[in-house]
Amino acid sequence: MARGIRALTTLVVAASAVTLCGCSSSESPSPAANAQSEVDLQEPTDVTLGLTYIPNVQFAPTYIAEEDAVYANAGANVTLRHHGADEGLFTALTAGEEDVVLASGDEVLQARDQGMDVVAIGSYYHTYPVVVAVPEESDIDSIDDLRGHSIGIPGEFGSNWLGLLAILNNAGLSTQDVNVVSIGFTQQAALAAGQVDAVVVFTNNEMVRFGLDGMKVRALDVDQDALPLVSATLVSTREWVDAHPDAARAIVDGTTQGIERAKDNPQHALEVAKKYDDTLNDPASFEGARAVLEATIKLMTTGNGAASGKQDLDRWNKMGQFLYDTAGVLTQAPDVDAAVTNEFASR
């Protein structure tokens, strides 16, 4: 499925001039003015941002921030890198080949559990994208109604699996109360054929595809704010952010601004995404991407529709407890304070 690495580099934008007041043309600039000029003329920091897998409209905010020179103006000379599905998520990051990567919060805590010093520095998704879907005509109306029914998932791994565990747990259920069936990534076909009664899907992926294909389904109501899971975040290493705090801030704030621009001008987001994903040259694919973008923007923005790089630290703590106590994917209670920070998000 990998389409290879695609990287573009932002051209450096000239630094803004410093205005000096109260000095005649014959006077020499003050030491403070010289220091300020040196700061303003500093070259942007080179940053490689890993986006994982193939180009997709879900990465549109980063494409916009690169294409519109948002990152460059903030002081980061960014190269976007899509690495393949066969490459480890944090392999390039820990090897120093990438400086920041998009990854889910649970992946951060699991990586730290394995000894990697990764740290989440900014929010990308504010809402966890996983839901349980049933056919529109199903008599299953709530999560509690899933008792005794079959639920299809790709397998006991990843966001679908953890999302299901969290959804069941919040409803007072466990996998012992339902019949979990591993069906691979065939949720639509399995549900349409009646192989399972429900499927675990992403709101900005399979749920969108159901609608585009005319398949009528419902997502069961879930209190997303109560789910102890954190989805896509901007992740780096503590060593890198300590050495490049201004670049880390530029990446977090630049991406947040990219999300805001995508929300305010979806057409621009789609046109920019088309430069990275040539499949969008097909009109049908372009319109499909529009639906995916609309669903994704809902995940990227807060409850009041704002773009923010701030992370929900309370949810991070709840996730740490859930992954250790309930999901059992961690070998020890995590040091959440060391795993996440809001010091690089200005809003």
Secondary structure as UniProt FT lines:
FT   TURN            25..26
FT   HELIX           31..40
FT   STRAND          45..50
FT   HELIX           57..59
FT   HELIX           60..67
FT   TURN            68..69
FT   HELIX           70..74
FT   STRAND          76..81
FT   TURN            85..86
FT   TURN            89..90
FT   HELIX           91..94
FT   TURN            95..96
FT   STRAND          100..104
FT   HELIX           105..113
FT   TURN            114..115
FT   STRAND          118..123
FT   STRAND          130..135
FT   TURN            136..137
FT   HELIX           144..146
FT   TURN            147..148
FT   STRAND          150..153
FT   HELIX           158..170
FT   TURN            171..172
FT   HELIX           175..177
FT   STRAND          179..182
FT   HELIX           187..192
FT   TURN            193..194
FT   STRAND          198..202
FT   TURN            203..205
FT   HELIX           206..212
FT   TURN            213..214
FT   STRAND          217..219
FT   HELIX           224..226
FT   STRAND          232..237
FT   HELIX           238..243
FT   HELIX           245..264
FT   HELIX           266..276
FT   HELIX           278..281
FT   HELIX           283..300
FT   TURN            303..304
FT   HELIX           313..321
FT   HELIX           322..326
FT   HELIX           336..339
FT   TURN            343..344
//
